[in-house]
Amino acid sequence: MRASKVSGTATTIVDPGPVWLPEWHPEPADIIDFPDGPQASLMVCGVGRKVWPPGARRPGRS
């Protein structure tokens, strides 16, 4: 595993590589968001990301 820096609710990768995410359990009311079950939301993440300079405008964001 690689070191990661957590700020607020987002995780910023400081060294590209796999990122550990704490186990997450949906609230009972959130189950409807996963028609195939919460396990369907499993994904590979933390392989790497583009680093934007502070104050830069990101595409798709206002």
Secondary structure, 3 states (H helix, E strand, C coil): CCCEEEECCEEEECCCCCCCCCCCCCCHHHHHHCCCCHHHHCCCCCCCCCCCCCCCCCCCCC
